[in-house]
């Protein structure tokens, strides 16, 4: 006997299997998160060279496009030399990228090393000076309240012992970290892990070169696959979302990097002017890096810097805080809008929401990446809602959906409905009346 499939019930069965598989996957993800995380970590470690290559190519691509455009103007006037221009632009971009990386490692890392080593060596002196500074500020009060002085001495001694304990533990680690023999082991805990990371980075450079050289072909392949798998309408939507995502990430990361570089330089100049020459480089780097985080970045960077200045130069903490507030206002109201414009289109609440989610899941990288990612999601959601509202012939402005309460009248709006509902009902009522008038005629 031949078994006949019913297409309707077959579709229902497929949906049931898919829903069951999704529920099973969700349960496994929640209750076996450690196992799932270990598998994800293993997959990411295998794909590490490819991930490095994609990241490097994405970073270098804007500068490579700039070089490629100018090289074609110079070398392609009489003859087509697109391949030569592309190879030359990739070479220049890669040399520029590696040069900046080598300059940062060669100049800033030794400066950070000297600053940290000197700080840990001088920490007992800094703590004694801080205690003396506090006692001098409350000397008159301490004379009338001797118990306050005893409390400060006791508590400060406890804090000092704790800080010195951690300092003695971290000091040899910092010194070994930057020493010739201990660099590898202190950073990675094993020479093998360091070599594997270096291997992934070098392979990533070669992969990025190949991606940049043939990026049009890869984009064409992805477009071809999208056209093959989806309808024309869905393909158009997918390509538009991909283009929107790329433009948002590129404009945000490029603009925010330039903005943070300028803020770091201004912070270094200000710290030098305040007389904090020993820690100017370290503090400027911290302020510049944390400025990559929107909204909360300056505050996150200012807190550890203020603590360090409190230990080394307590009388300059207030000046530093005022300087950071001025710098933040300059960045938020003048420099940031000039460079970034309104590329995100998010309110401060949604920026904070994205920072909390990204920071909780992926730390500092999540705080930076989730803001443009959430901007893309917000933009797509807004487009979907706009399209659906247009189909329902409803107003698009958010102000039309404000809940209004009016004085009791016979009018339909007296029951306190949102404005769009009352408008919709009134429009339907007018249309019905006009239809009845035409039918009578």
Protein Blocks (a to p, Z undefined) as FASTA:
>chain_A
ZZdddfklmmmmmmmmmmmmmmmmmmmmmmmmmmmmmmmmmmmmmmmmmmmmmmmmmmmm
mmmmmmmmmmmmmmmmmbccfkmmmmmmmmmmmmmmmmmmmmmmmmmmmmmmmmmmmmmm
mmmmmmmmmmmmmmmmmmmmmmmmmmlmmmmmmmmmmmmmmmmmmmmmmmmmmmmmmmmk
lmmmmmnopaklmmmmmmmmmmmmmmmmmmmmmmmmmmmmmmmmmmmmmcfklmmmmmmm
mmmmmmmmmmmmmmmmmmmmmmmmmmmmmmmmnopamlmmmmmmmmmmmmmpghjlmmmm
mmmmmmmmmmmmmmlmmmmmmmmmmmmmmmmmmmmmmmnmpmnopafklmmmmmmmmmmm
nommlmmmmmmmmmmmmmmmmmmmmmmmmmnopafbfklmpccdddddfbfklnopafkl
mmmmmmmmmmmmmmmmmmmZZ
